């Protein structure tokens, strides 16, 4: 597995697994938590080590349970979780602290590798206040790296300008339906690693056809080409699959390299 170095020196796998429907009835985002860990354990067996969850997903404890059931130690995994950008979590320092501690308890760990503010809201000073509490947890070694999710250039720029510890990651929507190039370029220019959620969603039939044609030359499918494009331009990807074979395919990205011509074609999708 290839890794990227974050701006604090920590390394993170460039491919991970989303988990927002893991451990839930009917594999639905709002489904009742049922504690099912089969897909997560299959992902570990297939080679995934980066797992992305969130308080809002309600399944941090399921992720922890599945990873423990693999028999591998905590140090084998890179865990990401997120604190909601909701008033109940940002109203004061105690609320932020309670949110972080709830993630630690649910994940049954004494540290989290990467902790993100899940969504921005329309008060930059309040966002900064939450951030300063997260910085204090970094100082204690409880959060190894901190970052944001779904932040635009203005919001991320404000944190970059006013924070003591710079955001390490900005997790944003990016897929063939919307590469989101402007914020990705801004992140890369400012040494913030972009991470794509939903990297295989909202793909039109036309885009799939183009990606499949490109993939034929490399003996790869459309999804592998889309993921390789992101990785090759410095973006972490966290595809999610409940299917064992697709999990394997989504990791098989390191035995080929897209040509600059193909990269250009994909960029215009």
ZAROMAR-410672 format. One record per residue (C-alpha): x, y, z; residue number from 1. Coordinates in steps of 0.5 Angstrom, whole numbers, always signed. Layout:
N
<r u="X" v="Y" w="Z" n="NUM"/>
...
***
This chain:
269
<r u="+0" v="+0" w="+0" n="1"/>
<r u="+3" v="+7" w="-2" n="2"/>
<r u="+2" v="+12" w="+3" n="3"/>
<r u="+2" v="+20" w="+3" n="4"/>
<r u="+6" v="+24" w="+8" n="5"/>
<r u="+1" v="+29" w="+12" n="6"/>
<r u="+4" v="+36" w="+14" n="7"/>
<r u="+6" v="+34" w="+21" n="8"/>
<r u="+10" v="+28" w="+18" n="9"/>
<r u="+5" v="+23" w="+20" n="10"/>
<r u="+4" v="+18" w="+14" n="11"/>
<r u="-3" v="+16" w="+11" n="12"/>
<r u="-5" v="+10" w="+6" n="13"/>
<r u="-7" v="+13" w="+0" n="14"/>
<r u="-13" v="+8" w="-1" n="15"/>
<r u="-18" v="+7" w="+5" n="16"/>
<r u="-25" v="+4" w="+6" n="17"/>
<r u="-31" v="+8" w="+8" n="18"/>
<r u="-36" v="+5" w="+13" n="19"/>
<r u="-42" v="+10" w="+13" n="20"/>
<r u="-47" v="+4" w="+12" n="21"/>
<r u="-43" v="-2" w="+15" n="22"/>
<r u="-46" v="-5" w="+21" n="23"/>
<r u="-53" v="-3" w="+19" n="24"/>
<r u="-59" v="-6" w="+17" n="25"/>
<r u="-60" v="-7" w="+10" n="26"/>
<r u="-53" v="-3" w="+9" n="27"/>
<r u="-57" v="+3" w="+9" n="28"/>
<r u="-54" v="+10" w="+12" n="29"/>
<r u="-60" v="+11" w="+17" n="30"/>
<r u="-61" v="+3" w="+18" n="31"/>
<r u="-61" v="+1" w="+25" n="32"/>
<r u="-54" v="-1" w="+28" n="33"/>
<r u="-54" v="-9" w="+28" n="34"/>
<r u="-47" v="-10" w="+29" n="35"/>
<r u="-45" v="-14" w="+23" n="36"/>
<r u="-37" v="-14" w="+22" n="37"/>
<r u="-37" v="-19" w="+16" n="38"/>
<r u="-35" v="-13" w="+10" n="39"/>
<r u="-30" v="-10" w="+15" n="40"/>
<r u="-26" v="-16" w="+17" n="41"/>
<r u="-26" v="-18" w="+9" n="42"/>
<r u="-23" v="-11" w="+8" n="43"/>
<r u="-18" v="-12" w="+13" n="44"/>
<r u="-16" v="-19" w="+10" n="45"/>
<r u="-16" v="-16" w="+3" n="46"/>
<r u="-11" v="-11" w="+5" n="47"/>
<r u="-15" v="-4" w="+8" n="48"/>
<r u="-12" v="-1" w="+14" n="49"/>
<r u="-15" v="+6" w="+13" n="50"/>
<r u="-22" v="+6" w="+16" n="51"/>
<r u="-26" v="+12" w="+16" n="52"/>
<r u="-32" v="+13" w="+20" n="53"/>
<r u="-36" v="+19" w="+24" n="54"/>
<r u="-40" v="+20" w="+30" n="55"/>
<r u="-46" v="+22" w="+25" n="56"/>
<r u="-45" v="+15" w="+22" n="57"/>
<r u="-47" v="+12" w="+29" n="58"/>
<r u="-42" v="+6" w="+28" n="59"/>
<r u="-36" v="+8" w="+31" n="60"/>
<r u="-37" v="+2" w="+36" n="61"/>
<r u="-38" v="-3" w="+30" n="62"/>
<r u="-32" v="-1" w="+27" n="63"/>
<r u="-28" v="-2" w="+33" n="64"/>
<r u="-31" v="-9" w="+34" n="65"/>
<r u="-29" v="-11" w="+27" n="66"/>
<r u="-22" v="-9" w="+27" n="67"/>
<r u="-21" v="-12" w="+34" n="68"/>
<r u="-24" v="-19" w="+31" n="69"/>
<r u="-19" v="-19" w="+26" n="70"/>
<r u="-14" v="-20" w="+31" n="71"/>
<r u="-9" v="-15" w="+29" n="72"/>
<r u="-7" v="-10" w="+34" n="73"/>
<r u="-9" v="-2" w="+34" n="74"/>
<r u="-3" v="+0" w="+31" n="75"/>
<r u="-4" v="-4" w="+25" n="76"/>
<r u="-10" v="+1" w="+23" n="77"/>
<r u="-10" v="+8" w="+21" n="78"/>
<r u="-17" v="+11" w="+24" n="79"/>
<r u="-21" v="+17" w="+22" n="80"/>
<r u="-27" v="+20" w="+25" n="81"/>
<r u="-31" v="+26" w="+25" n="82"/>
<r u="-34" v="+31" w="+30" n="83"/>
<r u="-41" v="+34" w="+27" n="84"/>
<r u="-41" v="+41" w="+25" n="85"/>
<r u="-47" v="+42" w="+30" n="86"/>
<r u="-49" v="+47" w="+35" n="87"/>
<r u="-49" v="+41" w="+40" n="88"/>
<r u="-42" v="+40" w="+39" n="89"/>
<r u="-39" v="+47" w="+38" n="90"/>
<r u="-43" v="+51" w="+43" n="91"/>
<r u="-37" v="+51" w="+48" n="92"/>
<r u="-30" v="+48" w="+49" n="93"/>
<r u="-34" v="+42" w="+54" n="94"/>
<r u="-38" v="+40" w="+48" n="95"/>
<r u="-32" v="+39" w="+44" n="96"/>
<r u="-29" v="+35" w="+49" n="97"/>
<r u="-35" v="+31" w="+50" n="98"/>
<r u="-35" v="+30" w="+43" n="99"/>
<r u="-28" v="+27" w="+42" n="100"/>
<r u="-28" v="+23" w="+48" n="101"/>
<r u="-35" v="+20" w="+46" n="102"/>
<r u="-31" v="+18" w="+39" n="103"/>
<r u="-25" v="+15" w="+44" n="104"/>
<r u="-30" v="+11" w="+48" n="105"/>
<r u="-34" v="+8" w="+42" n="106"/>
<r u="-27" v="+7" w="+38" n="107"/>
<r u="-25" v="+3" w="+44" n="108"/>
<r u="-18" v="+7" w="+43" n="109"/>
<r u="-14" v="+12" w="+47" n="110"/>
<r u="-12" v="+15" w="+41" n="111"/>
<r u="-15" v="+17" w="+34" n="112"/>
<r u="-10" v="+18" w="+28" n="113"/>
<r u="-14" v="+23" w="+24" n="114"/>
<r u="-20" v="+27" w="+27" n="115"/>
<r u="-24" v="+32" w="+22" n="116"/>
<r u="-29" v="+37" w="+23" n="117"/>
<r u="-35" v="+34" w="+19" n="118"/>
<r u="-38" v="+40" w="+16" n="119"/>
<r u="-37" v="+47" w="+16" n="120"/>
<r u="-42" v="+52" w="+19" n="121"/>
<r u="-43" v="+60" w="+18" n="122"/>
<r u="-39" v="+62" w="+23" n="123"/>
<r u="-32" v="+62" w="+22" n="124"/>
<r u="-30" v="+64" w="+29" n="125"/>
<r u="-34" v="+59" w="+32" n="126"/>
<r u="-30" v="+54" w="+28" n="127"/>
<r u="-24" v="+56" w="+30" n="128"/>
<r u="-26" v="+56" w="+37" n="129"/>
<r u="-28" v="+48" w="+36" n="130"/>
<r u="-21" v="+48" w="+32" n="131"/>
<r u="-17" v="+50" w="+38" n="132"/>
<r u="-20" v="+45" w="+43" n="133"/>
<r u="-18" v="+40" w="+38" n="134"/>
<r u="-11" v="+43" w="+38" n="135"/>
<r u="-11" v="+41" w="+45" n="136"/>
<r u="-12" v="+34" w="+44" n="137"/>
<r u="-6" v="+34" w="+39" n="138"/>
<r u="-2" v="+37" w="+44" n="139"/>
<r u="-4" v="+31" w="+49" n="140"/>
<r u="-2" v="+26" w="+43" n="141"/>
<r u="-10" v="+24" w="+44" n="142"/>
<r u="-11" v="+26" w="+36" n="143"/>
<r u="-5" v="+25" w="+32" n="144"/>
<r u="-7" v="+29" w="+26" n="145"/>
<r u="-13" v="+34" w="+25" n="146"/>
<r u="-17" v="+36" w="+19" n="147"/>
<r u="-23" v="+38" w="+16" n="148"/>
<r u="-29" v="+36" w="+11" n="149"/>
<r u="-33" v="+39" w="+6" n="150"/>
<r u="-29" v="+46" w="+7" n="151"/>
<r u="-29" v="+51" w="+2" n="152"/>
<r u="-23" v="+55" w="+0" n="153"/>
<r u="-25" v="+61" w="+5" n="154"/>
<r u="-27" v="+56" w="+11" n="155"/>
<r u="-20" v="+53" w="+10" n="156"/>
<r u="-16" v="+59" w="+8" n="157"/>
<r u="-19" v="+62" w="+15" n="158"/>
<r u="-17" v="+56" w="+19" n="159"/>
<r u="-10" v="+56" w="+15" n="160"/>
<r u="-9" v="+63" w="+17" n="161"/>
<r u="-11" v="+63" w="+24" n="162"/>
<r u="-9" v="+56" w="+27" n="163"/>
<r u="-3" v="+54" w="+31" n="164"/>
<r u="-4" v="+47" w="+28" n="165"/>
<r u="-5" v="+47" w="+21" n="166"/>
<r u="-11" v="+42" w="+18" n="167"/>
<r u="-7" v="+36" w="+15" n="168"/>
<r u="-13" v="+34" w="+11" n="169"/>
<r u="-19" v="+36" w="+7" n="170"/>
<r u="-24" v="+31" w="+6" n="171"/>
<r u="-29" v="+33" w="+0" n="172"/>
<r u="-33" v="+30" w="-5" n="173"/>
<r u="-30" v="+28" w="-11" n="174"/>
<r u="-32" v="+24" w="-17" n="175"/>
<r u="-32" v="+23" w="-24" n="176"/>
<r u="-39" v="+27" w="-24" n="177"/>
<r u="-35" v="+33" w="-20" n="178"/>
<r u="-28" v="+33" w="-19" n="179"/>
<r u="-28" v="+39" w="-15" n="180"/>
<r u="-21" v="+41" w="-18" n="181"/>
<r u="-21" v="+48" w="-15" n="182"/>
<r u="-21" v="+46" w="-8" n="183"/>
<r u="-17" v="+40" w="-9" n="184"/>
<r u="-12" v="+45" w="-12" n="185"/>
<r u="-12" v="+50" w="-6" n="186"/>
<r u="-11" v="+44" w="-2" n="187"/>
<r u="-5" v="+42" w="-5" n="188"/>
<r u="-2" v="+49" w="-6" n="189"/>
<r u="-3" v="+50" w="+2" n="190"/>
<r u="+0" v="+43" w="+4" n="191"/>
<r u="-7" v="+40" w="+6" n="192"/>
<r u="-8" v="+33" w="+3" n="193"/>
<r u="-15" v="+33" w="-1" n="194"/>
<r u="-19" v="+26" w="+1" n="195"/>
<r u="-24" v="+24" w="-4" n="196"/>
<r u="-31" v="+21" w="-1" n="197"/>
<r u="-36" v="+18" w="-5" n="198"/>
<r u="-30" v="+17" w="-11" n="199"/>
<r u="-34" v="+12" w="-15" n="200"/>
<r u="-41" v="+16" w="-14" n="201"/>
<r u="-45" v="+20" w="-19" n="202"/>
<r u="-42" v="+17" w="-25" n="203"/>
<r u="-45" v="+18" w="-32" n="204"/>
<r u="-46" v="+12" w="-37" n="205"/>
<r u="-42" v="+16" w="-42" n="206"/>
<r u="-36" v="+17" w="-36" n="207"/>
<r u="-36" v="+10" w="-35" n="208"/>
<r u="-35" v="+9" w="-42" n="209"/>
<r u="-30" v="+13" w="-43" n="210"/>
<r u="-26" v="+11" w="-37" n="211"/>
<r u="-27" v="+3" w="-39" n="212"/>
<r u="-24" v="+5" w="-46" n="213"/>
<r u="-18" v="+8" w="-42" n="214"/>
<r u="-18" v="+2" w="-38" n="215"/>
<r u="-18" v="-3" w="-43" n="216"/>
<r u="-11" v="-1" w="-45" n="217"/>
<r u="-8" v="-2" w="-38" n="218"/>
<r u="-13" v="-9" w="-37" n="219"/>
<r u="-17" v="-5" w="-31" n="220"/>
<r u="-24" v="-3" w="-30" n="221"/>
<r u="-27" v="+4" w="-30" n="222"/>
<r u="-27" v="+4" w="-23" n="223"/>
<r u="-20" v="+3" w="-22" n="224"/>
<r u="-18" v="+8" w="-27" n="225"/>
<r u="-22" v="+13" w="-23" n="226"/>
<r u="-19" v="+12" w="-17" n="227"/>
<r u="-12" v="+11" w="-20" n="228"/>
<r u="-13" v="+18" w="-23" n="229"/>
<r u="-14" v="+21" w="-16" n="230"/>
<r u="-9" v="+18" w="-13" n="231"/>
<r u="-4" v="+20" w="-18" n="232"/>
<r u="-6" v="+27" w="-17" n="233"/>
<r u="-4" v="+27" w="-10" n="234"/>
<r u="-12" v="+25" w="-7" n="235"/>
<r u="-13" v="+20" w="-2" n="236"/>
<r u="-19" v="+16" w="-4" n="237"/>
<r u="-24" v="+12" w="+1" n="238"/>
<r u="-29" v="+8" w="-4" n="239"/>
<r u="-34" v="+4" w="+0" n="240"/>
<r u="-36" v="-3" w="-2" n="241"/>
<r u="-40" v="-9" w="+1" n="242"/>
<r u="-37" v="-14" w="-4" n="243"/>
<r u="-31" v="-18" w="-3" n="244"/>
<r u="-29" v="-18" w="-10" n="245"/>
<r u="-30" v="-10" w="-11" n="246"/>
<r u="-26" v="-9" w="-5" n="247"/>
<r u="-20" v="-12" w="-8" n="248"/>
<r u="-21" v="-9" w="-15" n="249"/>
<r u="-21" v="-2" w="-11" n="250"/>
<r u="-14" v="-3" w="-8" n="251"/>
<r u="-11" v="-6" w="-14" n="252"/>
<r u="-9" v="+1" w="-17" n="253"/>
<r u="-1" v="+0" w="-16" n="254"/>
<r u="+1" v="-4" w="-22" n="255"/>
<r u="+0" v="+1" w="-27" n="256"/>
<r u="+0" v="+9" w="-29" n="257"/>
<r u="-4" v="+13" w="-33" n="258"/>
<r u="-1" v="+17" w="-38" n="259"/>
<r u="-1" v="+24" w="-38" n="260"/>
<r u="-6" v="+24" w="-44" n="261"/>
<r u="-10" v="+19" w="-41" n="262"/>
<r u="-10" v="+24" w="-35" n="263"/>
<r u="-12" v="+30" w="-39" n="264"/>
<r u="-18" v="+26" w="-42" n="265"/>
<r u="-20" v="+24" w="-35" n="266"/>
<r u="-20" v="+31" w="-32" n="267"/>
<r u="-25" v="+33" w="-37" n="268"/>
<r u="-30" v="+28" w="-35" n="269"/>
***
